[in-house]
Amino acid sequence: MRRVGALAVAGVAAYASYVHQYAFALQGGADRASAAIWPLSVDGLLLLATAALLTRPVRTDRRFRWTVWPAFWLGIAVSLVANIAAAPALAWKPMLVAGWPPVALLLAVELLARGQGQEVNTSAGGGQGAVMAEAVDPLLDQARQVDARHREAYQRPVSAESLRKALHVGTERSRHLVRLIRAGQNGDIVQS
């Protein structure tokens, strides 16, 4: 439900943003054809950066991070400025209406990103009780490898903080991965 709701909000926000950016481009002197494709360059950059952030590829080097995050924030900033500049009047209500789409898009992306890799509880048939089903997480195999190396070196499981540093992920994601690793070692995880 979270994903469907966030995608619906993102779709509505993208449409409204397109309309405002089209008007902004016309006001800026672009012809109709250029004005029609100008919003696609702004929102296209934003879409590419968002896709990169949501898929969270294995490649987590600095160059990648220093490209994706600035592209994302630049897309949001240009979209916000263009949307507000297209407001019919410089009053708080028209500016709020015009400026809301990029903010809604930003929040929808954040909700989608937070929803990645969530654990799902399912009930197993035949009276077997609740089983934890593992959501697809592209870093889980890497996390298991880090854990195995850590166990070999220190004779104990990897901590969430050590995993966070090794994989360059956030605190919540590293905690989630540690839970998946430990539950898998106890036989509680079913691969989906």
N, CA, C and O atoms as a DFTB+ gen file, in Angstrom:
768 C
 N C O
     1  1       0.816      -1.201       0.000
     2  2       0.000       0.000       0.000
     3  2       0.856       1.260       0.000
     4  3       0.550       2.234      -0.688
     5  1       1.950       1.227       0.793
     6  2       2.830       2.395       0.865
     7  2       3.389       2.725      -0.506
     8  3       3.421       3.888      -0.908
     9  1       3.829       1.697      -1.224
    10  2       4.431       1.918      -2.534
    11  2       3.405       2.464      -3.518
    12  3       3.704       3.397      -4.264
    13  1       2.200       1.898      -3.532
    14  2       1.153       2.358      -4.451
    15  2       0.773       3.808      -4.133
    16  3       0.635       4.632      -5.037
    17  1       0.606       4.110      -2.840
    18  2       0.269       5.476      -2.443
    19  2       1.366       6.458      -2.813
    20  3       1.091       7.540      -3.331
    21  1       2.616       6.080      -2.546
    22  2       3.734       6.973      -2.867
    23  2       3.851       7.179      -4.372
    24  3       4.142       8.285      -4.827
    25  1       3.627       6.122      -5.143
    26  2       3.684       6.260      -6.608
    27  2       2.548       7.136      -7.124
    28  3       2.741       7.905      -8.065
    29  1       1.368       7.028      -6.521
    30  2       0.245       7.878      -6.928
    31  2       0.552       9.346      -6.630
    32  3       0.325      10.214      -7.472
    33  1       1.066       9.620      -5.435
    34  2       1.439      10.993      -5.077
    35  2       2.512      11.503      -6.030
    36  3       2.439      12.634      -6.510
    37  1       3.508      10.666      -6.301
    38  2       4.591      11.069      -7.203
    39  2       4.053      11.354      -8.609
    40  3       4.497      12.300      -9.260
    41  1       3.108      10.547      -9.075
    42  2       2.531      10.762     -10.405
    43  2       1.767      12.071     -10.495
    44  3       1.930      12.825     -11.454
    45  1       0.933      12.344      -9.499
    46  2       0.173      13.602      -9.469
    47  2       1.137      14.785      -9.374
    48  3       0.975      15.786     -10.072
    49  1       2.139      14.660      -8.507
    50  2       3.116      15.740      -8.340
    51  2       3.894      15.976      -9.631
    52  3       4.162      17.120      -9.998
    53  1       4.256      14.892     -10.320
    54  2       5.005      15.032     -11.573
    55  2       4.160      15.743     -12.633
    56  3       4.671      16.589     -13.367
    57  1       2.866      15.403     -12.719
    58  2       1.987      16.061     -13.686
    59  2       1.865      17.553     -13.391
    60  3       2.037      18.389     -14.278
    61  1       1.564      17.876     -12.122
    62  2       1.416      19.290     -11.743
    63  2       2.724      20.046     -11.958
    64  3       2.724      21.190     -12.413
    65  1       3.820      19.406     -11.632
    66  2       5.130      20.035     -11.825
    67  2       5.385      20.294     -13.311
    68  3       5.908      21.345     -13.681
    69  1       5.017      19.336     -14.156
    70  2       5.199      19.504     -15.600
    71  2       4.431      20.726     -16.099
    72  3       4.963      21.535     -16.858
    73  1       3.187      20.852     -15.671
    74  2       2.353      21.978     -16.120
    75  2       2.975      23.307     -15.691
    76  3       3.044      24.248     -16.482
    77  1       3.425      23.380     -14.444
    78  2       4.030      24.624     -13.960
    79  2       5.352      24.920     -14.667
    80  3       5.623      26.070     -15.015
    81  1       6.164      23.907     -14.878
    82  2       7.447      24.127     -15.544
    83  2       7.247      24.500     -17.013
    84  3       8.019      25.285     -17.564
    85  1       6.238      23.952     -17.633
    86  2       5.913      24.318     -19.020
    87  2       5.571      25.815     -19.078
    88  3       6.063      26.540     -19.942
    89  1       4.728      26.260     -18.156
    90  2       4.366      27.685     -18.106
    91  2       5.602      28.541     -17.817
    92  3       5.766      29.611     -18.403
    93  1       6.452      28.082     -16.934
    94  2       7.686      28.799     -16.607
    95  2       8.580      28.937     -17.837
    96  3       9.124      30.010     -18.096
    97  1       8.730      27.856     -18.590
    98  2       9.571      27.891     -19.789
    99  2       8.993      28.848     -20.833
   100  3       9.744      29.560     -21.499
   101  1       7.663      28.872     -20.981
   102  2       7.034      29.821     -21.908
   103  2       7.283      31.253     -21.453
   104  3       7.581      32.120     -22.275
   105  1       7.163      31.510     -20.149
   106  2       7.413      32.844     -19.604
   107  2       8.876      33.248     -19.798
   108  3       9.197      34.429     -19.927
   109  1       9.752      32.244     -19.816
   110  2      11.178      32.503     -19.975
   111  2      11.596      32.712     -21.425
   112  3      12.776      32.933     -21.698
   113  1      10.659      32.645     -22.350
   114  2      10.971      32.922     -23.748
   115  2      11.130      31.698     -24.629
   116  3      11.450      31.837     -25.810
   117  1      10.919      30.521     -24.103
   118  2      11.036      29.307     -24.919
   119  2       9.835      29.205     -25.861
   120  3       8.728      29.627     -25.526
   121  1      10.079      28.634     -27.050
   122  2       8.945      28.384     -27.936
   123  2       8.156      27.185     -27.392
   124  3       8.602      26.525     -26.453
   125  1       7.002      26.906     -27.971
   126  2       6.131      25.846     -27.438
   127  2       6.812      24.481     -27.431
   128  3       6.656      23.726     -26.471
   129  1       7.552      24.153     -28.464
   130  2       8.214      22.845     -28.517
   131  2       9.289      22.736     -27.433
   132  3       9.380      21.723     -26.739
   133  1      10.084      23.766     -27.296
   134  2      11.130      23.768     -26.255
   135  2      10.520      23.765     -24.864
   136  3      11.006      23.077     -23.966
   137  1       9.445      24.543     -24.687
   138  2       8.773      24.587     -23.387
   139  2       8.172      23.239     -23.031
   140  3       8.110      22.879     -21.855
   141  1       7.726      22.486     -24.039
   142  2       7.132      21.170     -23.793
   143  2       8.166      20.154     -23.335
   144  3       7.843      19.254     -22.561
   145  1       9.408      20.284     -23.801
   146  2      10.419      19.289     -23.411
   147  2      11.316      19.762     -22.264
   148  3      12.009      18.952     -21.649
   149  1      11.309      21.063     -21.973
   150  2      12.159      21.566     -20.889
   151  2      11.859      20.890     -19.549
   152  3      12.795      20.496     -18.853
   153  1      10.576      20.741     -19.158
   154  2      10.297      20.065     -17.885
   155  2      10.805      18.623     -17.857
   156  3      11.128      18.091     -16.794
   157  1      10.872      18.003     -19.021
   158  2      11.365      16.619     -19.074
   159  2      12.846      16.547     -18.719
   160  3      13.302      15.549     -18.160
   161  1      13.601      17.602     -19.040
   162  2      15.012      17.594     -18.675
   163  2      15.188      17.732     -17.167
   164  3      16.072      17.105     -16.584
   165  1      14.349      18.549     -16.534
   166  2      14.430      18.725     -15.080
   167  2      13.927      17.470     -14.377
   168  3      14.632      16.886     -13.554
   169  1      12.712      17.063     -14.704
   170  2      12.138      15.898     -14.045
   171  2      12.808      14.597     -14.503
   172  3      12.820      13.610     -13.768
   173  1      13.362      14.600     -15.716
   174  2      14.113      13.428     -16.178
   175  2      15.373      13.213     -15.351
   176  3      15.694      12.086     -14.976
   177  1      16.084      14.299     -15.070
   178  2      17.257      14.205     -14.198
   179  2      16.844      13.710     -12.820
   180  3      17.494      12.843     -12.235
   181  1      15.766      14.266     -12.318
   182  2      15.244      13.865     -11.018
   183  2      14.836      12.393     -11.024
   184  3      15.094      11.676     -10.058
   185  1      14.208      11.942     -12.095
   186  2      13.779      10.544     -12.211
   187  2      14.980       9.598     -12.238
   188  3      14.973       8.561     -11.574
   189  1      16.011       9.956     -13.007
   190  2      17.211       9.114     -13.062
   191  2      17.894       9.018     -11.704
   192  3      18.303       7.938     -11.278
   193  1      18.013      10.151     -11.033
   194  2      18.646      10.147      -9.705
   195  2      17.805       9.355      -8.716
   196  3      18.343       8.609      -7.897
   197  1      16.481       9.514      -8.787
   198  2      15.590       8.773      -7.897
   199  2      15.700       7.276      -8.130
   200  3      15.761       6.500      -7.177
   201  1      15.726       6.868      -9.393
   202  2      15.864       5.440      -9.699
   203  2      17.164       4.895      -9.136
   204  3      17.196       3.786      -8.603
   205  1      18.225       5.657      -9.250
   206  2      19.514       5.219      -8.704
   207  2      19.453       5.100      -7.186
   208  3      20.027       4.173      -6.614
   209  1      18.769       6.023      -6.536
   210  2      18.666       5.982      -5.075
   211  2      17.776       4.841      -4.609
   212  3      18.073       4.201      -3.601
   213  1      16.686       4.574      -5.329
   214  2      15.756       3.529      -4.913
   215  2      16.294       2.127      -5.153
   216  3      15.998       1.210      -4.387
   217  1      17.075       1.953      -6.200
   218  2      17.606       0.621      -6.464
   219  2      18.818       0.331      -5.603
   220  3      19.204      -0.826      -5.434
   221  1      19.424       1.381      -5.054
   222  2      20.586       1.236      -4.173
   223  2      21.546       0.176      -4.689
   224  3      21.676      -0.894      -4.094
   225  1      22.211       0.470      -5.785
   226  2      23.084      -0.525      -6.390
   227  2      24.250      -0.897      -5.486
   228  3      24.592      -0.180      -4.546
   229  1      24.839      -2.023      -5.797
   230  2      25.979      -2.508      -5.029
   231  2      27.117      -1.501      -5.082
   232  3      27.892      -1.378      -4.134
   233  1      27.214      -0.784      -6.194
   234  2      28.289       0.188      -6.360
   235  2      28.047       1.377      -5.437
   236  3      27.171       2.200      -5.704
   237  1      28.808       1.473      -4.366
   238  2      28.601       2.536      -3.387
   239  2      29.836       3.413      -3.239
   240  3      30.058       3.980      -2.169
   241  1      30.642       3.538      -4.282
   242  2      31.848       4.347      -4.160
   243  2      31.507       5.832      -4.104
   244  3      30.388       6.243      -4.408
   245  1      32.493       6.618      -3.710
   246  2      32.275       8.059      -3.525
   247  2      31.822       8.766      -4.797
   248  3      30.939       9.622      -4.760
   249  1      32.427       8.405      -5.913
   250  2      32.078       9.083      -7.172
   251  2      30.598       8.900      -7.479
   252  3      29.929       9.836      -7.916
   253  1      30.091       7.700      -7.250
   254  2      28.678       7.429      -7.483
   255  2      27.814       8.292      -6.564
   256  3      26.878       8.944      -7.026
   257  1      28.122       8.299      -5.276
   258  2      27.347       9.091      -4.316
   259  2      27.428      10.577      -4.622
   260  3      26.436      11.293      -4.485
   261  1      28.604      11.051      -5.039
   262  2      28.785      12.474      -5.328
   263  2      28.136      12.873      -6.644
   264  3      28.066      14.061      -6.957
   265  1      27.664      11.916      -7.413
   266  2      26.942      12.222      -8.643
   267  2      25.441      12.140      -8.429
   268  3      24.701      13.022      -8.865
   269  1      24.987      11.087      -7.761
   270  2      23.549      10.853      -7.625
   271  2      22.877      11.868      -6.708
   272  3      21.863      12.454      -7.087
   273  1      23.414      12.090      -5.518
   274  2      22.763      13.014      -4.583
   275  2      22.720      14.446      -5.117
   276  3      21.666      15.076      -5.037
   277  1      23.820      14.993      -5.660
   278  2      23.695      16.351      -6.227
   279  2      22.690      16.422      -7.380
   280  3      21.975      17.415      -7.514
   281  1      22.630      15.383      -8.209
   282  2      21.653      15.379      -9.302
   283  2      20.233      15.402      -8.746
   284  3      19.371      16.117      -9.257
   285  1      19.996      14.626      -7.709
   286  2      18.677      14.583      -7.086
   287  2      18.308      15.951      -6.515
   288  3      17.229      16.470      -6.802
   289  1      19.191      16.538      -5.711
   290  2      18.894      17.823      -5.071
   291  2      18.823      18.965      -6.080
   292  3      18.026      19.886      -5.909
   293  1      19.645      18.919      -7.130
   294  2      19.566      19.935      -8.173
   295  2      18.224      19.846      -8.895
   296  3      17.597      20.868      -9.175
   297  1      17.785      18.621      -9.195
   298  2      16.470      18.437      -9.821
   299  2      15.352      18.988      -8.960
   300  3      14.456      19.667      -9.462
   301  1      15.398      18.697      -7.651
   302  2      14.377      19.215      -6.729
   303  2      14.425      20.746      -6.690
   304  3      13.383      21.399      -6.755
   305  1      15.635      21.322      -6.585
   306  2      15.777      22.776      -6.475
   307  2      15.265      23.483      -7.727
   308  3      14.494      24.437      -7.625
   309  1      15.686      23.027      -8.905
   310  2      15.248      23.673     -10.152
   311  2      13.744      23.515     -10.326
   312  3      13.060      24.447     -10.748
   313  1      13.235      22.340     -10.000
   314  2      11.793      22.110     -10.103
   315  2      11.028      23.032      -9.155
   316  3      10.009      23.611      -9.532
   317  1      11.521      23.164      -7.927
   318  2      10.857      24.028      -6.947
   319  2      10.866      25.487      -7.405
   320  3       9.840      26.164      -7.342
   321  1      12.011      25.968      -7.860
   322  2      12.116      27.359      -8.319
   323  2      11.213      27.592      -9.530
   324  3      10.495      28.591      -9.583
   325  1      11.245      26.688     -10.490
   326  2      10.420      26.851     -11.695
   327  2       8.936      26.801     -11.357
   328  3       8.148      27.572     -11.904
   329  1       8.550      25.897     -10.457
   330  2       7.148      25.795     -10.075
   331  2       6.674      27.065      -9.376
   332  3       5.602      27.581      -9.691
   333  1       7.460      27.573      -8.431
   334  2       7.062      28.782      -7.699
   335  2       7.049      29.993      -8.631
   336  3       6.169      30.848      -8.525
   337  1       8.021      30.070      -9.542
   338  2       8.074      31.199     -10.482
   339  2       6.881      31.202     -11.427
   340  3       6.517      32.249     -11.962
   341  1       6.267      30.037     -11.639
   342  2       5.110      29.952     -12.529
   343  2       3.806      30.311     -11.821
   344  3       2.748      30.334     -12.451
   345  1       3.870      30.590     -10.517
   346  2       2.657      30.957      -9.779
   347  2       2.046      32.205     -10.402
   348  3       2.778      33.111     -10.802
   349  1       0.721      32.271     -10.491
   350  2       0.087      33.428     -11.137
   351  2       0.256      34.731     -10.371
   352  3       0.118      35.811     -10.947
   353  1       0.554      34.641      -9.076
   354  2       0.756      35.855      -8.277
   355  2       1.764      35.551      -7.180
   356  3       1.896      34.407      -6.746
   357  1       2.471      36.578      -6.738
   358  2       3.443      36.405      -5.662
   359  2       2.757      36.575      -4.310
   360  3       3.081      37.473      -3.533
   361  1       1.814      35.697      -4.057
   362  2       1.103      35.639      -2.785
   363  2       1.271      34.227      -2.237
   364  3       1.585      33.305      -2.990
   365  1       1.065      34.049      -0.940
   366  2       1.401      32.765      -0.335
   367  2       0.566      31.607      -0.866
   368  3       1.092      30.504      -1.015
   369  1      -0.731      31.818      -1.161
   370  2      -1.560      30.709      -1.645
   371  2      -1.138      30.233      -3.037
   372  3      -0.918      29.035      -3.217
   373  1      -1.018      31.122      -4.028
   374  2      -0.578      30.646      -5.343
   375  2       0.832      30.047      -5.307
   376  3       1.119      29.080      -6.013
   377  1       1.712      30.631      -4.477
   378  2       3.078      30.088      -4.385
   379  2       3.081      28.716      -3.714
   380  3       3.866      27.847      -4.093
   381  1       2.220      28.512      -2.730
   382  2       2.116      27.206      -2.084
   383  2       1.581      26.163      -3.062
   384  3       2.106      25.053      -3.146
   385  1       0.536      26.528      -3.797
   386  2      -0.043      25.603      -4.776
   387  2       0.995      25.241      -5.837
   388  3       1.134      24.074      -6.203
   389  1       1.715      26.236      -6.325
   390  2       2.709      25.989      -7.373
   391  2       3.947      25.273      -6.841
   392  3       4.540      24.461      -7.551
   393  1       4.340      25.558      -5.615
   394  2       5.559      24.969      -5.062
   395  2       5.380      23.603      -4.450
   396  3       6.367      22.909      -4.201
   397  1       4.137      23.189      -4.196
   398  2       3.896      21.917      -3.529
   399  2       4.327      20.688      -4.343
   400  3       4.865      19.759      -3.741
   401  1       4.128      20.618      -5.669
   402  2       4.462      19.383      -6.392
   403  2       5.891      18.867      -6.180
   404  3       6.049      17.674      -5.920
   405  1       6.953      19.704      -6.276
   406  2       8.278      19.130      -6.036
   407  2       8.489      18.678      -4.591
   408  3       9.232      17.729      -4.338
   409  1       7.834      19.359      -3.639
   410  2       7.939      18.940      -2.237
   411  2       7.245      17.593      -2.056
   412  3       7.773      16.706      -1.386
   413  1       6.068      17.438      -2.650
   414  2       5.352      16.156      -2.577
   415  2       6.168      15.047      -3.225
   416  3       6.212      13.925      -2.722
   417  1       6.817      15.366      -4.346
   418  2       7.657      14.376      -5.015
   419  2       8.829      13.979      -4.125
   420  3       9.153      12.796      -4.019
   421  1       9.459      14.942      -3.493
   422  2      10.565      14.663      -2.578
   423  2      10.114      13.749      -1.443
   424  3      10.795      12.776      -1.121
   425  1       8.974      14.055      -0.837
   426  2       8.467      13.234       0.264
   427  2       8.053      11.838      -0.206
   428  3       8.258      10.859       0.511
   429  1       7.472      11.740      -1.403
   430  2       7.097      10.427      -1.942
   431  2       8.333       9.567      -2.174
   432  3       8.324       8.369      -1.889
   433  1       9.395      10.177      -2.692
   434  2      10.646       9.449      -2.900
   435  2      11.202       8.968      -1.565
   436  3      11.673       7.836      -1.454
   437  1      11.147       9.826      -0.558
   438  2      11.636       9.442       0.768
   439  2      10.833       8.265       1.316
   440  3      11.409       7.337       1.885
   441  1       9.510       8.293       1.150
   442  2       8.683       7.179       1.615
   443  2       8.997       5.892       0.859
   444  3       9.035       4.811       1.445
   445  1       9.220       6.019      -0.448
   446  2       9.588       4.837      -1.230
   447  2      10.942       4.291      -0.787
   448  3      11.120       3.080      -0.656
   449  1      11.886       5.186      -0.560
   450  2      13.219       4.758      -0.136
   451  2      13.165       4.084       1.228
   452  3      13.844       3.082       1.450
   453  1      12.371       4.621       2.138
   454  2      12.235       4.021       3.471
   455  2      11.552       2.666       3.397
   456  3      11.790       1.798       4.237
   457  1      10.693       2.481       2.380
   458  2       9.972       1.210       2.238
   459  2      10.812       0.095       1.641
   460  3      10.405      -1.066       1.682
   461  1      11.979       0.418       1.085
   462  2      12.832      -0.601       0.483
   463  2      13.397      -1.513       1.560
   464  3      13.850      -1.037       2.601
   465  1      13.373      -2.802       1.323
   466  2      13.996      -3.758       2.226
   467  2      13.251      -3.961       3.525
   468  3      13.853      -4.411       4.500
   469  1      11.963      -3.649       3.583
   470  2      11.205      -3.865       4.803
   471  2      10.931      -5.349       5.003
   472  3      10.800      -6.106       4.041
   473  1      10.848      -5.748       6.257
   474  2      10.500      -7.123       6.574
   475  2       8.994      -7.269       6.470
   476  3       8.247      -6.346       6.795
   477  1       8.551      -8.432       6.014
   478  2       7.136      -8.686       5.848
   479  2       6.781      -9.916       6.654
   480  3       7.444     -10.946       6.529
   481  1       5.755      -9.832       7.476
   482  2       5.284     -10.986       8.217
   483  2       4.226     -11.682       7.394
   484  3       3.280     -11.050       6.922
   485  1       4.381     -12.991       7.220
   486  2       3.365     -13.773       6.537
   487  2       3.029     -14.960       7.407
   488  3       3.835     -15.387       8.234
   489  1       1.864     -15.479       7.223
   490  2       1.445     -16.625       8.010
   491  2       1.605     -17.866       7.158
   492  3       1.103     -17.922       6.035
   493  1       2.300     -18.859       7.682
   494  2       2.509     -20.103       6.949
   495  2       1.319     -21.011       7.164
   496  3       0.747     -21.047       8.253
   497  1       0.947     -21.738       6.142
   498  2      -0.191     -22.646       6.242
   499  2       0.161     -23.899       7.034
   500  3       1.329     -24.141       7.338
   501  1      -0.864     -24.702       7.369
   502  2      -0.643     -25.973       8.039
   503  2      -0.256     -25.822       9.498
   504  3       0.362     -26.727      10.058
   505  1      -0.607     -24.681      10.148
   506  2      -0.313     -24.518      11.567
   507  2       1.151     -24.328      11.888
   508  3       1.551     -24.544      13.032
   509  1       1.964     -23.934      10.934
   510  2       3.391     -23.759      11.192
   511  2       3.701     -22.428      11.849
   512  3       4.846     -22.204      12.241
   513  1       2.729     -21.535      11.986
   514  2       2.962     -20.264      12.667
   515  2       3.464     -19.196      11.719
   516  3       3.454     -19.364      10.499
   517  1       3.904     -18.093      12.305
   518  2       4.382     -16.957      11.512
   519  2       5.791     -17.217      11.025
   520  3       6.621     -17.759      11.754
   521  1       6.052     -16.836       9.812
   522  2       7.367     -16.983       9.201
   523  2       7.783     -15.626       8.681
   524  3       6.976     -14.916       8.081
   525  1       9.034     -15.255       8.905
   526  2       9.528     -13.992       8.367
   527  2       9.912     -14.217       6.916
   528  3      10.723     -15.090       6.606
   529  1       9.329     -13.429       6.036
   530  2       9.685     -13.511       4.624
   531  2      10.628     -12.365       4.316
   532  3      10.356     -11.220       4.677
   533  1      11.686     -12.652       3.680
   534  2      12.714     -11.656       3.419
   535  2      12.387     -10.888       2.144
   536  3      12.212     -11.482       1.080
   537  1      12.306      -9.563       2.260
   538  2      12.109      -8.722       1.083
   539  2      13.410      -8.705       0.295
   540  3      14.494      -8.858       0.860
   541  1      13.294      -8.522      -0.985
   542  2      14.487      -8.494      -1.818
   543  2      15.341      -7.298      -1.416
   544  3      14.865      -6.163      -1.414
   545  1      16.578      -7.548      -1.084
   546  2      17.512      -6.487      -0.722
   547  2      18.805      -6.756      -1.467
   548  3      19.467      -7.759      -1.202
   549  1      19.180      -5.888      -2.388
   550  2      20.361      -6.157      -3.210
   551  2      21.659      -6.215      -2.419
   552  3      22.660      -6.721      -2.928
   553  1      21.672      -5.718      -1.202
   554  2      22.901      -5.734      -0.411
   555  2      22.977      -6.909       0.559
   556  3      23.974      -7.049       1.268
   557  1      21.950      -7.758       0.607
   558  2      21.945      -8.832       1.595
   559  2      23.109      -9.803       1.395
   560  3      23.748     -10.208       2.366
   561  1      23.390     -10.177       0.156
   562  2      24.521     -11.086      -0.080
   563  2      25.838     -10.446       0.345
   564  3      26.683     -11.102       0.953
   565  1      26.010      -9.178       0.028
   566  2      27.221      -8.468       0.454
   567  2      27.300      -8.405       1.966
   568  3      28.374      -8.580       2.542
   569  1      26.161      -8.153       2.620
   570  2      26.129      -8.086       4.081
   571  2      26.522      -9.430       4.686
   572  3      27.244      -9.478       5.682
   573  1      26.055     -10.505       4.094
   574  2      26.419     -11.847       4.584
   575  2      27.922     -12.087       4.442
   576  3      28.543     -12.694       5.314
   577  1      28.501     -11.610       3.344
   578  2      29.946     -11.769       3.146
   579  2      30.725     -10.967       4.181
   580  3      31.719     -11.453       4.722
   581  1      30.286      -9.753       4.459
   582  2      30.944      -8.933       5.479
   583  2      30.840      -9.621       6.837
   584  3      31.803      -9.657       7.602
   585  1      29.657     -10.166       7.127
   586  2      29.458     -10.870       8.398
   587  2      30.387     -12.086       8.499
   588  3      30.986     -12.324       9.548
   589  1      30.506     -12.850       7.416
   590  2      31.374     -14.032       7.437
   591  2      32.828     -13.634       7.682
   592  3      33.525     -14.279       8.464
   593  1      33.286     -12.571       7.015
   594  2      34.671     -12.113       7.229
   595  2      34.861     -11.618       8.666
   596  3      35.901     -11.857       9.280
   597  1      33.859     -10.934       9.186
   598  2      33.937     -10.422      10.554
   599  2      33.980     -11.575      11.559
   600  3      34.749     -11.535      12.519
   601  1      33.157     -12.599      11.339
   602  2      33.160     -13.760      12.235
   603  2      34.507     -14.468      12.197
   604  3      35.017     -14.909      13.227
   605  1      35.077     -14.571      11.004
   606  2      36.370     -15.235      10.859
   607  2      37.465     -14.447      11.579
   608  3      38.343     -15.032      12.213
   609  1      37.410     -13.129      11.480
   610  2      38.457     -12.297      12.082
   611  2      38.277     -12.114      13.587
   612  3      39.258     -12.097      14.329
   613  1      37.020     -11.975      14.045
   614  2      36.783     -11.600      15.442
   615  2      35.987     -12.632      16.250
   616  3      35.745     -12.425      17.440
   617  1      35.583     -13.725      15.627
   618  2      34.814     -14.797      16.277
   619  2      33.494     -14.289      16.891
   620  3      33.055     -14.786      17.927
   621  1      32.886     -13.317      16.251
   622  2      31.570     -12.835      16.667
   623  2      30.874     -12.210      15.449
   624  3      31.537     -11.829      14.484
   625  1      29.545     -12.105      15.496
   626  2      28.826     -11.529      14.346
   627  2      29.129     -10.041      14.181
   628  3      29.526      -9.358      15.125
   629  1      28.935      -9.571      12.975
   630  2      29.173      -8.170      12.673
   631  2      28.102      -7.309      13.355
   632  3      26.943      -7.715      13.450
   633  1      28.490      -6.138      13.823
   634  2      27.529      -5.207      14.411
   635  2      26.896      -4.366      13.298
   636  3      27.421      -4.279      12.187
   637  1      25.770      -3.759      13.621
   638  2      25.101      -2.896      12.637
   639  2      25.999      -1.723      12.252
   640  3      26.017      -1.309      11.093
   641  1      26.740      -1.190      13.213
   642  2      27.618      -0.052      12.927
   643  2      28.760      -0.449      11.994
   644  3      29.088       0.285      11.061
   645  1      29.361      -1.607      12.247
   646  2      30.441      -2.080      11.367
   647  2      29.908      -2.351       9.966
   648  3      30.572      -2.047       8.975
   649  1      28.707      -2.925       9.885
   650  2      28.094      -3.202       8.586
   651  2      27.759      -1.901       7.866
   652  3      27.934      -1.796       6.652
   653  1      27.277      -0.912       8.614
   654  2      26.963       0.395       8.020
   655  2      28.189       1.004       7.366
   656  3      28.123       1.512       6.247
   657  1      29.310       0.949       8.078
   658  2      30.547       1.517       7.541
   659  2      31.068       0.724       6.351
   660  3      31.554       1.308       5.382
   661  1      30.972      -0.585       6.415
   662  2      31.490      -1.432       5.331
   663  2      30.686      -1.272       4.045
   664  3      31.253      -1.291       2.953
   665  1      29.358      -1.112       4.171
   666  2      28.497      -1.047       2.988
   667  2      28.100       0.378       2.606
   668  3      27.470       0.596       1.571
   669  1      28.474       1.353       3.453
   670  2      28.135       2.754       3.185
   671  2      26.624       2.939       3.071
   672  3      26.130       3.519       2.104
   673  1      25.897       2.439       4.070
   674  2      24.447       2.578       4.093
   675  2      24.054       3.302       5.382
   676  3      24.895       3.553       6.245
   677  1      22.792       3.626       5.496
   678  2      22.290       4.299       6.683
   679  2      22.143       3.351       7.867
   680  3      22.245       2.132       7.730
   681  1      21.904       3.939       9.015
   682  2      21.793       3.172      10.255
   683  2      20.626       2.196      10.211
   684  3      20.778       1.029      10.572
   685  1      19.452       2.671       9.767
   686  2      18.278       1.795       9.728
   687  2      18.496       0.615       8.783
   688  3      18.125      -0.516       9.095
   689  1      19.091       0.885       7.641
   690  2      19.316      -0.187       6.671
   691  2      20.302      -1.203       7.220
   692  3      20.107      -2.406       7.046
   693  1      21.361      -0.742       7.881
   694  2      22.338      -1.689       8.427
   695  2      21.705      -2.529       9.527
   696  3      21.986      -3.723       9.625
   697  1      20.858      -1.931      10.355
   698  2      20.162      -2.699      11.392
   699  2      19.242      -3.740      10.774
   700  3      19.165      -4.876      11.241
   701  1      18.550      -3.337       9.720
   702  2      17.664      -4.265       9.012
   703  2      18.455      -5.445       8.449
   704  3      18.043      -6.597       8.584
   705  1      19.581      -5.157       7.824
   706  2      20.412      -6.227       7.257
   707  2      20.940      -7.160       8.342
   708  3      20.978      -8.375       8.146
   709  1      21.343      -6.612       9.471
   710  2      21.822      -7.448      10.580
   711  2      20.697      -8.356      11.071
   712  3      20.929      -9.531      11.353
   713  1      19.472      -7.816      11.176
   714  2      18.335      -8.654      11.592
   715  2      18.113      -9.793      10.606
   716  3      17.877     -10.932      11.007
   717  1      18.191      -9.477       9.307
   718  2      18.005     -10.520       8.290
   719  2      19.087     -11.587       8.374
   720  3      18.801     -12.779       8.263
   721  1      20.322     -11.161       8.569
   722  2      21.441     -12.112       8.662
   723  2      21.248     -13.020       9.868
   724  3      21.360     -14.241       9.755
   725  1      20.961     -12.430      11.017
   726  2      20.829     -13.223      12.255
   727  2      19.613     -14.124      12.205
   728  3      19.674     -15.270      12.650
   729  1      18.506     -13.625      11.667
   730  2      17.318     -14.468      11.552
   731  2      17.579     -15.627      10.594
   732  3      17.110     -16.741      10.824
   733  1      18.329     -15.367       9.514
   734  2      18.664     -16.424       8.560
   735  2      19.523     -17.495       9.180
   736  3      19.397     -18.669       8.830
   737  1      20.392     -17.119      10.091
   738  2      21.252     -18.095      10.761
   739  2      20.463     -18.939      11.745
   740  3      20.869     -20.054      12.074
   741  1      19.322     -18.407      12.224
   742  2      18.477     -19.154      13.139
   743  2      17.427     -19.965      12.405
   744  3      16.634     -20.673      13.025
   745  1      17.421     -19.861      11.076
   746  2      16.443     -20.618      10.266
   747  2      15.086     -19.983      10.201
   748  3      14.123     -20.649       9.821
   749  1      14.960     -18.691      10.564
   750  2      13.654     -18.019      10.580
   751  2      13.314     -17.348       9.248
   752  3      12.175     -16.928       9.044
   753  1      14.282     -17.244       8.347
   754  2      14.054     -16.516       7.101
   755  2      13.799     -17.502       5.985
   756  3      14.489     -18.511       5.845
   757  1      12.791     -17.185       5.195
   758  2      12.511     -17.960       4.006
   759  2      12.862     -17.097       2.821
   760  3      12.339     -15.989       2.704
   761  1      13.721     -17.555       1.943
   762  2      14.079     -16.766       0.764
   763  2      12.869     -16.601      -0.119
   764  3      12.158     -17.568      -0.393
   765  1      12.627     -15.372      -0.573
   766  2      11.490     -15.132      -1.463
   767  2      11.959     -15.052      -2.886
   768  3      11.149     -14.854      -3.792
